[in-house]
C-alpha cells in the first residue's frame, strides 16, 4: 500500500489513515478511518499533541478526487505509531526506544555521540578526511549556537537569519541559494554541510568561528549586533576565500555534492 504524503510548511506530512492501515494490516479504508477516529479520541483524552498537530490536507483519494484527510509530520507519526498495538508497529517502537537510549547516553557522554556520528558517515561512504572536517565543523557550530542562545536567541527563524548572514558574507550565497546551486532539493531536507566539499567546510568553519570570537570580544547582546557580528565573521572567511581563488584560479563554491554518494565517486 502506498502512503500518501504532501509537502506542507516546509516538511512532508503523511496520511495518518494510510499509516494506520499499514500497521493494522487493514485494506478497507472505512475500517481504517474508524480505527483512527477511536485512536485519535483516546489520544486527545490522554492530552497527546499528536492529534492536535494533525492538519487536514487535500490528498488524492481512490475515486480520483482530492479529499481532506488527517495528515501529520514525522514527529507526530512516530507518536501515533507508539499508540498502535500491532506486530507491524513493534519494530518501529523498538527502534524509537533504541534512539531514546542512545540520546541519553550521548548527553551523559558527548564522545559517544561523536563516535556514532562518525560511524554513520563512514557507513554512507564519506572519505575519512572529510568526516574529520565535518565533525570539527559540528563542534564549531555548536559553540556558536550556544553563544547565540546565551545572548537571547531562541527562535529558529532568528538562528536561520544569523546563519544566512554568515553564509552570504562567506560565499556570496545564502543557505537556500547554496543548496540550489548544488541541485539539492528543498523537499529533501538535506543538510547543506553534508554536501559541502572540503574547502567549503573549511571556509564555513572559519566564518562561524570568527563570528563566535567577535561576539565574545564585543559581548554583543542585541540581535542587530549579533547580525553585524555574523556579517563580519563571514567577511573574514570571504577575504580568505577570495585570496585563495585568486591564487589558484578556481572557485571554492562547487556544484559537487554527495547526493549520489558511492565509493567510486568521491568529491574532494
N, C-alpha and C positions, 0 to 999 in steps of 0.2 A: 504493500500500500504506500502510495506517495503522500508525504506530509506536506501540505500546502504552507506557504510562507509569503510574507510581504515585507518590503523594506519600509520602515516607519520610524521616524525620529532618529535617524542615523544608525539604525540597527535592525536586524531581522526579527520579525515577530512570526510565531508559528501557530498554526491552528491547534487549539487545545483539544478539540474533539478528535482530530486525526491522531494526536499523541495518545489519547485515551483509548482509541480504537485499536491501536497497535499493541499497547500494553495489556489490554484485556482480551486481545485476540477476537475482537468483535467486528464483523464486517458490516453489520446493519447500522446505518447512520443514525436512525432514530433511537435505537437502543443505546448507542454511544453517547448521543446527546442527553438522554435521560440520565445515564450514569454520571455524566459531567454535571448536570443540574443538581443531583443529590450530593455529589462530592463538593461542589462549589458552596452549597448551602452549609455543609459541615465545616468547611474551611473558614467561612465567614463567622460562624458561631465560635470557632477557635481563635478568632482575631487575626487570622493569616492575611498578610498583604498580597499574597499570590493572586487572589481573586480580584481585589480592588485595583491591582496593577494591570489587569487584562484590558485590552482595547477591542471594541467592536470594529473590525475591519472587513471590507468587502473582498471576498475571495471567490474564485470560480467554483461553482457547485457542480454536482453531477449532471444537472439538467442544462448546463452550459450558461447559466445566468450568474451574475455577481450577487452574492448574498452576504449579509453581515454575519460574522461569526466571532466568537471569543478567540482572541489571539494573545500570546504572551511572549516576552523576550526570554532568553536562555535562563536567566536567573530565576524567573518565576516558573518556567517549565521544570527546572530541576526541583523546585519546592513541590510542585504538583506531583511529579514522579514519586517523590518520597511518600506521598499520601495514598498512592495506589497499591493495594495489596495484590500483587501479581508476580508470577515467576519471571515474567519478562522484565519487570521493573527491578528485580533483585540485583542483577549485575550493576545497574546504574547506582543503586543505593550503596552497594559495597564500594564502588569507585568513589562516590562522593564522601563516604566515611574515610576512605584512604587519603583523599585530598585534605580532609579536615585534620587528620592526624599529622600529615606531612607539614601542613601550615603551622600547627602548634610547635612541631619540632624545629621549624625554621625560625620561629620567633624566639625560642629558647636558645638556639644556637645558629646564628646567621650563616656560619660557614657551611652548614648542611644545605641551606637554600642555594648558596652559590655553587656548591658541588652538583646539586640537582640541575640547576640551570645549565651548567657546563655540559652535563651528560645529555640533556635534551638537544642542545645544539650539535653535539657530536653525533647523536643518532640521526639527525637530519642531514648530516654530511658536511657541515661547515668546516673550513680549514682551521687548524689549531691556532695559528697566528691571529686569525680574525676573531676567534672566540675569546682570546685573551684581551683583545682591544674592546670587544663588546662588553665583557664583564667589567672592565675598568670604566667603561662609559656608563654602565649602570650605577656604579659606586659614585661617580661624579654627579650624575643626575640626581641620585638620592640626596646627596649633600646639598645640592642647590634647592631642591623642593622642600627639604627640611628648613632651610634658611628662609624660604618664602613663607612657609607655614608659621614659623616663629615670628614673622613680621605681619601676620594677619591675613595672608592669602588662604582662602578656604574654597571658594567656588571653582569648579572645574573650568569654567569659561575664562576665569582670570589666569589660571595656570596656562591655558591654551594661548591666551593673548601674550603672556610673557614669553612663552616658548617660541611663538611665531616671531616675536621681536628679535630674539637671538638668531633664529633661522634666517630671517630676511636680511639681517645685517651680515651674517656669516656667509651665506650662499647666494644672496640676491633673490631667494625664493622662500615663500612661507612653506609650512609643512605640507599643506594640500597641493600646492604647486609643485613641490619637490616630488611628491608621490605620483602626481600626474605625469611629470617628466620621465619617471621611471616606469610608466604604464602600470601602476599599481591601482587597482580599482578601489574606489571609496567604499564599496559594499563589502570588500574582503576584510575590512577592519584590521588589515595588516599593520604592524608596527614599522614605520619607515626605517628605523635604525637597524632592523633585521635585514634590510635590503641595501644598506649603505656599503660602499667599498671601504677598504682600509683607510684611504685618505679622507673620505667623507666622515668616517667615525672620528678620526684624529682631530679634524678641524671643528667638528661638532663638540667634542670634548673640550677643546681649547676655549670655544665661545662660552660654554656653560661654566667651566672652571673660572674663567676670567670674570664672569658675571658674579659668581659666588664671592670671589675675593673683593671685588669692587663694592658689593653690597655690604660686606663685613666692615670694610675700612670706612665707608661713608655712614654706616649704621642707619641705613635707609629704612623708613617705616611706612611712608605713604606709597600707595600703589603707583602713582605717577613717577615717583622717584625710582621704584623698582623697575618700572618700564624703561626709564632712561638708562639705568644700570645695565639692563638686558641689551639695549642697543649698543652701549659702549663695549660690553663684553663681546658681542657679536662682531663689532668693528675691528677689535683686536685680532680676532680669528680671520676676519676678511682680509686685513692687511697682509697677514702671513700667507693666506691662500693666494692672493694676487701676486705676491712676490714669488711664490713657487711656480705659479702658472707662467709668469714672465720668464723665469729661468729655464723651465722645461718645455714651454710651448704647448703644454697640454692642460686642458680644463680639468679641474678637480671634480666638479659635479658631473656625474656619469649616468647614462641611461641604463647601465648594467644593474642587475638585481639578482635576488635569489629566489625568484618566483618559480622557476623550473629547476630547482637545485638537484644535481646528481653528482656523483663522484667523478664524472668525466668532464664536467663543465664547472669550473670554479672561478669566480671573478677575483681579481687582485685588488 
